[in-house]
Amino acid sequence: MTPFDKAFEDVKLLVKKFESNYQHYMSATYSESEARQDFIDDFFMALGWDVTHRYQTNPYEQEVKIERSQKQQNESARKRADYAFFLAPNFKDEVFFVEAKKPSVLIQNNPQHYFQTMRYGWNAGCPVSVLTDFEELVIIDCRSKPDIKYALNGKHKSYRYTDYTNKEKFAEIYWLFGREAVANKSIQKYAESLPKAKGKATQKALFKGGYQAIDDSFLEYIDGIRENLAKAFKKNDANLNSEQLTEAVQRTVDRLVFIRFLEDKFIEAEQHVNNWRGWKDFVADCRKLDAKYNGVVFKKHFIDEQNFAGAEENLFVDICQDISGLNTPYDFNYIPIHILGSIYERFLGKVVVATDKRVHIDEKPEVRKAGGVYYTPKYIVDYIVENTVGKQIAGKTPKEIAQLHFADIACGSGSFLIGVYDCLLEYHLKYYLDKLQGKTEIDKRSEDYGNIEYADKQWRLTLKLKQDILLNNIYGVDIDAQAVEVTQLSLFLKMLEDESLSSTQTRQGSVFSKVLPDLTKNIVCGNSLIGFDIMQMNGGLFDHDELKKLNPMDYNAMFPSIMRNGGFDAVVGNPPYGAVYETLQKEYFISHFKTVEGRYDNFELFIENGMRLLIKDGLLGFIIPSPFLTNLYSRKLRQHLVNNNSLKEVVSFSMPVFADPTVHTCIIIASRKKEDKGKITIKNQIDSIEKLNLNYSFQISQNEVRNNTNSVIDVFVNPTAKKLIDKLSSKSQSLGEICFVRQCIKTGDDNSLVKSSDSKLPETWKQSL
């Protein structure tokens, strides 16, 4: 009997059981929890999922997470999804949800139930999910921003329990939501077959031919909040300038997001945002929360002195009601932290511009020049972190790791630092689980006591240890003060991701009463490339605005103990590129950087400085423009890396990683330690960009790069092919001896400039031969 046939027979028995006592199961006294236990659990077990964890006994490696206890007092309050389904080895990103109801509720015509299911799926990035009471099963399209008014339009297919005995109809369910099918990407394929978005996927009404992802939607939403708040602040205080307005709006939005996160995670016992009836309520609540949480988010700020009234106050209350209402589409329990980071990365690319008469939002000049903000995809972050931080912590104890330091010197919204923190948290948890070997208690005399605790039938790292990891291991620098604030916020959200009201209250009641650690010495605002010695140039004549723009920084002063001990153990990130510098800065770079040559790019300066900041065997991992590998102007930097340090790995992408198709990138992993005989691993021709599946890999020696003309790193010619080319070159006539070859135009988007073979050639075209 095939797995499908076995599942079909098992489900037919469930249907028979349901029919045998139909009136009882359809009665109002028959509860949702009973329906789950009697039917829904077994239904999805028949589809191949280990719902009851009979085989997947490790609570950290279970593909089905079940919400058994509801945390709300009434049916209208927010709650978590009843079932969340994952695929090993990724136990963080849901593939679909199932929302369960008792059979008597008649789910087909209840928009609230549809909306609830859609909200789980949309916020987590799942294209479809399931609403069921066993008597009925509805496949819900979760690609569009949930709207209670159109929620019933989210139904894609529906089945009654009698359909489960129809082999063809049951097969539709089985080959979409069965464990084997989902592992073979059934849900992705199904979603791809659904109607595609049109234009910019702006949603006028649900499922009118378009959809909008959570990151695009929430960015658009907080952009609107920003503009409205900026106008309200300006009307309330006409003396606020553009910089102050940008900062005021940033802090207000940060507080709103953070508090909504605490509410949806059940870290706060009560709702805050929905209960505010004025600006003073907001300020008073923030003061109370500051006493508990500390951190930059609630730190006293000039916005606390504002005194909104009238229309401006009503506007603020409307914003609070909208973002926290029962029918808000945003569920911060399910929005992944890295998605919030991607939203904030783009949010930081805009500033408030104020004149005497108007306020508007505009892109920063450097962002406009670059054509937008390009957030580093999570799989790229994970790969770089795994091959730098992961290498440095491998085999070490928590005590040893506490002495290590990892940095992103252009941290932006903190995506790489979130990746580093996540890597460290996972490593520590696995270390302790391996050591405890199934125990449910820890000896109070153990050195591990206080680092891990047993709660809700599983071990978890204590909040104190997660604070310590942040303070001991995570460091960041950015020239933008708003970016520094957002990075701290992102790290705080990550730290609290799996916490609860009880764990934060326990922490608050301990000797160290603050829930959030002080990261002001870890995540700092400054210029990663320019030190205070620039003030010795230009005769020392700098006015306040010039210095503020330069924002020079001294690493020795900012991170004294780290620099005294040799530097950071790893530097990771996506350094900026394409910046235009003024003459004075160019002169500074020429005198302070060994590899500056010709039309250098600022990402090259970040590479050289990043290597300088490492301990003697520290690792650097960056994603950078791929012309670095062959560009003449990067020659000195390539030579510097292979002569004084060592390149460990180059990952070259065969397709663009970022939204801009003209930006081609590569990953480099380098060590400060010089290895004359070391090998460089070249990974090329990626066939599945999101998983970094590499089907073309080879090694070349450091000497090969060191000795070839211009130290070019050729990712296309492996050693075997090179031997053949050398042999042909020694015995054949070169093309240059036969004809003249000229490359006229080379861009990142050749297809828009090259004519097809059947196109009429322009009269000016001349054959080069």
N, C-alpha and C positions, 0 to 999 in steps of 0.2 A: 504494500500500500504506500503510495507516495505521500509526502508531507501534506500536500494539498488535500488529498482524499481523506487522510486522517483528520485534518482540521474540519473538513466538511461534515464528517460523521459526528465529531465531537459537538459541533454547533447545532446539528440537527437534534441531538439529545437535549441540549439546553432549550431549544424551541419546544420540544415535547414536554419538558418539565414546566415551562412557562404556561403552555396551553392547559396543562392538567389542573392548574389552580389559578386561572386567569383573573377571576374576580378579586381574589385576595391580593395578587400582585398589582392590580390596577386601583386598589383602594387607597384612600388618603392616609390610612394608618400605616401602610407599607412604606418604609423610609428609604431615603437615598442610600444610606450606608448598607442597608439590607440588599438593595438592588445591586450594589457594587459587589458585595460578598457572594451573593447567590448567582449572579449572571455576568456582570461586566468584567470582573476579574477573569473568570473562566473563558469568556469570549476572546479576550486578547491573549490569554495563554494558549488557546487553540491556534491563534495566528503566529505562535512561535515566540512570544515574549515571556520572560521569566517574571511575571507580575508579582508573585508571592515570594520571590527571592529564594526559591528552593535550591537553585544552583549558584546564583551570584550572591554568595553570602557576605562578601566584603562590601560594607556599606558605601565605600568610596568608588566602587567599580560595579555599579548596578545600572542597567540600561532603562529601568523603569523606576521613577520616583513617584511615590504615592503620598498625597496629602490626606492623612487619615483624620486629623483633628482640625476642625475649622476654628479660626481665631476670631470670628465675628459673633456678635450677640444677636444679630437679626439677619434675615435673608437679604436685605438690601445693602448691607455693608460689604466692603471689598473682601475678597478672599483669594486664595491661591488656586491654581488649576488642580483638578483632582488627580490627573495622571500626566506626567511629563515623560516623553520617550527620548532616549539617547542611543547613540551607536558607539560601542567600544572602538578605539580606546579614548574617544572624546566624550567625557562625562560632564561637560560644561555647556555645550551648545545643543539645545533641544532640536529634535527633528520634527516632532509634532506633539500636540496636546490632545487630551481627551477630557471633556467636561461632562460629568455625570449628573443626572437628575433622577428623581423617582418617577416611575411610569405614569403616575396620575397627573403630572403637571402639564401634559400635552405640549411638548417642546416645539412642535412645528410652527405655531403661530405666536410664539413668545419672543419679541424683539430683544428683551433684556438678556435672555439666555444666549441668543445669537451674538449679541454685542459682547457679552462676557467672553465667549469662546474666541471671537475674532481679536479681542484686545490682547489675550494671552499670545496668540500666534503672531500678530502683527508686531508687537513690541519685541518679541524674541527673534523675529526674522524668519518664522516658519510660514511657508506659502499656504498650507492648508492644515486644518485640524478637525476634530470630531466632536460633535454634540450628540449624546446618546442617553437613553434611559432603558436600553435593550429593546423595549417595545418598538422604538424608532431609532434610527441612526441617520444623522445628517452630516454630510461633508461640507465644511464651511471654508469658503475662500477667505484667506487672511492676508491677502496682498495689499488691500486698500486700507486707508486710515479709517478706523471704526467710527461710525456715526449712527447713533441710536435711531435716527429717523429713517435710515436706509438699511438697517441691520438685516432685515428679512431678505433683502436682495443678495445677501452673502451666501445663501444656500446654493450649492452647486449640484449635489445629488442627495436624494434621501431614500431610505429603505424602511419597510416595516419588518417586524420579526419574521413574518411569513416568507419574506423574500430570502431569508437566510437558507431556506431549504431548496431554493432554486439555484442549481449549480452555476449557471451563468452569472446570476446576480451576485452570488456569494463570491465568485471568482473576481469580480470587480473590486470587492472590498479586500479580499485576500492578497491580490497582486498589487494593491496600493499600500496597504498598511501592515501586511505580514512582515515579520522580522527579516526573512530572506529577501523579500522584495525591496524593503527599505534599504537594506545593505547594498542592493544593486541600483540605488538611486531612483527608485520608483517615484518618490515624491517630487524630486527635482524634474524628472521627465514629465510627470503629470502637470506640474506647474508651467513648464515650457510649452505645453500644448494648449494652455488656457490663453484667452485673448491678451495680446501684448499692449503695453502702454503706448499712447499716442502723444506726440509732441513732448512737452516737459512733464507729462503725467499729472497735470494739475487737476485735482479732483473737484468737479463741480457737483456731482452727485455720485453716489457709490456705484461702481461697476458700470460706468457709462463709457467703457472702452479704455479706461486708464487706471493706473494705480500709483501710489506714492509710498516709497520706503520710509521706515521710521526715522532714519537719519535726515533725509531730505525734508520730511514733514516737520520734525521737531526744530530743525534749524530755521525753517520758514516761520514757524510759530514763535520762537524766541527772538527772531529778527523783528517781528511785529511788536512783541513786548518791548524790545529795546527802543524802538523808535517812539512808541507811545510814552514810555517812561522818561526818555530823554526830553521830550517836549514838556512833560509834566514837571520835571526837575527845573527846566529852564524857566517855565512860567512861574514856578514857585520862588526861584531865586535867579534873577536876571544876571547876576554877577558871575555865575558859573561859566567857565570857559570850556572849550571842546575837550581838553584833557580831563578836566574834573567831571564833566558829564559822562565821558566814556567810562571813567572809573566808578562813578556812582551807579550807573546802570549795570556794570559788570558785577559789582558787589551785591546789588539787589537781586539780580538773576541768580547768582551763585547761592544766595541764601534760600531763594524759592526752590531751586532744584535740590539742594541738600536736604531741606526739611521735607519735601515731598518724597525723597528717597528714604528718609528715616520712617516716614509714615507707611509707605508701601512695603517696607521690609519688616514692619512691626517692631522696629527698634524703639519707636516712641509709642507710648500707651494710648495716646489720644490724637485726634486730628488737631492740627494747628491752623494750617492755611485757610481752610474753609470757615473757620470760626472768627477770623479777623474781620472787624467791622470798621476799621480805619487804620491809618498809618501808625498811630500811637500803639495800637494793639500789636502790630508787626514789630515795632522797635522794642516794646516791652518784652515780647516773647523771645526775641533775639538776645536780649540781655540775660534772660533766664537760661537760655540754651548755651550761651557763652560760659556760664558758670559750670555747666556740665561737660561741654565738649571742648572748649578752648579752640585753638586753631585760628587760622586767618579768616575763616568764613564769618564768624560771629564777633571777631575783634571789633572794638569800638571804632566807629568810622564817622566821617562828617555827615553821612546820610542819616545817621541817628538824630542829628540836630535839625533835620528838615521838619517842616510843619505843614504837611499837605492839608488842604481843606477844599471844600466845594467840589467842583468837577474833577480836579486832579485826584482827590482822595477817592471819589467814586470810581474813577478809572482804575486805580490800584485795587480797590476791593473787587471790581469786576474781573480783573486779571486773576486774582486769588481764587475767586469762585469758579472761574473757568478751568483753571489748571488742577483744581482739587475736587471738583464736583464728582458725583457718582458716575456720570456719563462722560467724564474726560477720557479721551482715547489713550492717554499716556499712563502706563503702569511701570513705575520705576523699579518694581521688583524683578521685572523681566527684561528691561533694556540692558544689554550687556555693557559693562563699564567701558570697554574699548569703543563701543558705538557712541556712548556719551562723549568720549574723547575725540572721536572724529567730528562730531557736531561742534564741539568747542574749538577744535582746530580751525574750522572754517569761520566760526563766530569771531575768533580773534583776528581774522583777516580784515575786519571792518572796524571803523571808529566813528564816533559821533562828531559831526562837524557843526559848529554853532556860529552864527553871525548874530547881529543885533536883532534881525527880523525873522530869522528862520532857523530850524534845526533839521538836519538830515543825516542819513547814514551813508558813508562812502567807504570804498575799499582803500586800504593803505596803498601808497604809491608803489611799494615794492611788490605787493600782491598783484596789483594791476599790471605791472611790468611782466611778472611771471605768468600771467594769464590765469591766476586763481591760486587757491590753496589745495595742495595735494596731500591728503592724509595717507600715511604709510599703512598698507593693509596689514592685518593682524598676522597673517601667515609669514610675512616678511619679518615682522618684529620677532615672532617666535623663533624663526630660523636663526637670525643673528644672535639673539639672546642665548639660544641653546648652544651655539658654537663659540661663544665667548664666556659669558657668565656660567653657563652649564659646565664648560670645561674646567673653569677655575674652582668650582665648588665640589666637583666629583670626588667622592671618597673621603670628604672632610666631615668632621663633627660640627655640630652647631657652635661649639666654643671656638673652633678654628674659623668657621665662616664669619663669626661676629667680628673678626679682625680684618675682613676684606671690605673693599670699597668699590662701588660701581657707579659710573657717571654717564650722563648724556649732557654734553656741553652746548647743545642747541635744542633744549627739551620741548619747546612748543607747549602743547597741551599735556605732555607727559606720556605719550603712547609707549615709548620704549621703556620708561621707568615703571609703568604699570606691568609691562612684560617681564622686566627684571624682578619686580616684587612678586609677581605670580610664580615665577620660576623658583624663587627662594622659599615661598610658602609651601609649594608642592614638595620640594626637596625635604624641608624640615618635617612635614607631616609624614612622608614616607619613611624617613629616618626613625622617627619615634614609633611608628606602627611596626616596623621590622624589629625594633628593640622590644616592644611590649608583647609581640607574638600572641595576640588574641586575648590578652588580659583585659579586664574591665575595671581594675583598680590600680593605682600607682602608689608605691611606698612613699609616705611623706618625708622619709629620710633621703629619698633618691635625689640626685642632682637634677633630674628632669622634672621634679615636682614644681608646679607653677608654670611650666612651659606647655603642658598638654593636659586636657581634662576630658572626662567622660560625661557626655550629656546627650539626651535624646537618642540613646542606644548607639552612640558612636563617639569615637575620639575626635577631638578638634584642638587646634592650637589655641592657646589662651590669648585673650586680647592683649595682655601684657607682653607676650612674646612677639606678637605681630607689631606692636609699637616699637619694641626693641630692634626688630629687623629693619623697620623703616629708618630709625635713628642711626643704626650702626652701618647699614649697607648702601642706602640709596642717596644719590647726590645728583643735582641738576643745576644747570645754568641757562639763563635766557636773557637776552637784552631787553625784552618786553616785560614790564612789571605785571601786566594782565596775564601773560603766559605763565609767569611764576605762580600767580595766585591760582590759576586753573590747574596747574600741575599738582599743587598741594591739595586742591579740592579733589582731583581725580584719585590721588593716592589715598586720601581719607575714605573716599567711597569704596575703593578696593579693600581697604583694611576692614571696613564695616560690612562687607558684602554678605558674610555668613553669620553675622552677629544677631543678637536678639535683645529684647528689653531686659531680660534677666542678666545677660552677660555684661551689658553696659552698666547696669545698676550695680552689679558686683564690683566692676572695675572702679566705678565712681566712689564706692564705699571703701575702697582700699586706701592705703597710705598715699598713693599717687592718685589723686581724685579726678584728674582730667581724663576724659575718654580719648581725646585726640592729642597726639604728641606735638611738640613745638618743632616745626620743620624749617624755621626761618634760617637756621644755619646749615641746612641740607640743600634746600632749593633756593637759590639766590639769583638776584637780578644783577646782571653785569655783562660787559662785552668780553666774550671768550677769546677774542683775538687781540685786544688792545689793552695794555697795562697803563698805569699812571705815569710811566716814563714818557708817554707821548706829550705830557705837559712841558717837558724840557725842549720840545721842538717849537718852532714858530716863535721863538723868543719868550715862551711861556705865556703868550698873550691869548687867553681863552676867556670868552665871556661865559656866563652861567648857562645860556641856552646851548652853546657849542659843547660844553662839557656834559650837559644832560643828554644831548644827542649821542655823543661818543660813548658815554657811560663806561669809562675804563674800569678794569677790575684787576686785582692782584690775587692770583691763586694762593700764594703763600699766606696772604692775610685772611682770605676767605676760608681756606681749608688748611690751617697751619699744621696740625698733627699728621694729616694725610701726606702733605708735601714733604714734611720732615722725614717721613718713613719711606720716601721713594715715589709716592704717587698712587694712582688708582690701579686696581687690579684688572679692570676692564673699562673701556669707553665704547659706548654704542650710540647709534642714532642715524638720523637722516639729515645731514648738515645742509644748510641753505646753499643755493648756488645762483649765479646770475646777478649778484649785487653790483651796483655801480658805486665806486669809491671816489672821494675827492682827492685832490693832489696830496694833501698832507697825510692822509691815511695810506695812500700808495707808497709814499716815501717811508712811512713807518714800517710797512710790510717788507719793503725791500731791505731795510736795515735789520729786521728781526726774524725773517724767515729765510732759510737756506735754499728753498726750492722755488722761490718766485722767479718766473721767467716769462717774457713775452706777455701774451694775453691770458694771464692766469685767472682762475676762477676761485671764488671764496671757499668752495668746498675743499679745494686743495690746501688752503690755509688751515682749515679745520682738521684735515688728515694729519698734517705735520704737527700741529699743536696737540692733537689727540695723542699722537705717538710720544710726544714730549712729556705728557702728563702721566704716562704709564710707569709702573714699576718695571724692573729689568726684564721680567718675563710676562708682563701684562699683555692683554689682547685687545685689539681694536676691531670692531665690526660696524661698517657703514654701508648704506645703500647710496650710490652716487651715480652721476651720469656716465654711461659706458664709454664715451669718447676718451675718458681718462686712460683707457687701456692702450690707445694708439696715438692719441693727440700729441703733436710735436711739443706743444706748450706744457704738457705734463711730464715731459721727458725727465727733468731733474728730480721730480718727486718720485717717479718710478725708480730711478737710479738710487735715490736716497733710501727707499724702502728695501731694495735688495742688497745694497752695499752696507747699510748701517743697521738694518732691522731684518725682518724676513716676512715675505708674503706666505700665508698658509693656504689660502683658498680664494678663488675667484668664481663667482656664479654669474654667468652671462645669460640674460633673458632674451628669448627669441621673439618676444612680443612685449608691448608696453605694459608696465605694472600700474602706472597711474592713468588717470582719465585723459590726459593730453597725449595723443598718439605720436607727437613729435619728440617726446622725452623718452629716450631709451636709457635703461639703467642696468647696473650690475651691483653685486654685493662683493665687498672685499673683506677678508679676515686677515689681519696682520698681527705679528708679534713684535714687541720691542727687542726681543732677544735675537741676536744675529746668528743665523745658521747657514754657514757657507755651503754645506752639502744638503741643505734641506730641499724638500720638494714642494712645489705649488700644485695643489689639486685644482684642475679646471673642470667646471661643470657647465654644460652648455646644452642648448636645444631642449628647453623644457616643454614637455608635452601636456602637462596638467599644472597650470601656473599656480592654482590655489593650494596645491599640495606639494609643490616643488619636486615633482617626480622628474628625475633627471635621467635621460636615456643616453647621454653622451658625456662620458667622463674620462679624463686622463690626467697624467702628471707630467710636469716639466720641472727642470731644476732651476734653482735660483741663478746658477751660473749662466744658464741659457738666456735668461732675461738680462742679466748683468752684462753679457758680452755682445748681444746683438745690437745692431744699429738702432740708436734711439731708445733702447731698452723696451721695445714694443712687447706687449703681452698678447700673443695671438691665440684666441680661444677657439679658432676654427681648424687649426692644423695640428693634429696630434703627432707624436714622435714618429710613428710609422709613416704617415703621409709626408712628414718633413724629410725623412730619408729618401723617399721616392722623388720628391721635388728637387732635393740636392743632387741626386743622381741624374735627373733629367737636365738640370741646369748645367751640369758639367759636360754634357755631351750634346746639348741642343742649342740651336740659335735662339736668342731671346726675341720676343715680339718687338721690342724697341729697335732692333736692327732691321726689322722688316717694314715697319710702318710707324707713323707718329700717332700717339694716343693722347687725347686730352679729356679730362673730366670737367665738363662745363658746370653742371649743377648737381649738388648732392644735398638732399634735405632729409628730414625725418618723415616726410610725407611725399615721397617721389611720385606716387600714383596720381596726385593732383597735377603734376607737371609733365609727366611723360605721356606722349601720344601713343594710342594703340596702333598695331601694325596696319590696320585698314584705314587709318586716318590719312588725309592728304597732308603731305609735308609742306611746310612753309617755303616760299621761294628763297628765303635767305639761308636755307639749310645747305651745308656743303659736306661732302664726304671727306673724311680726314685722311684716307689712304692716298 
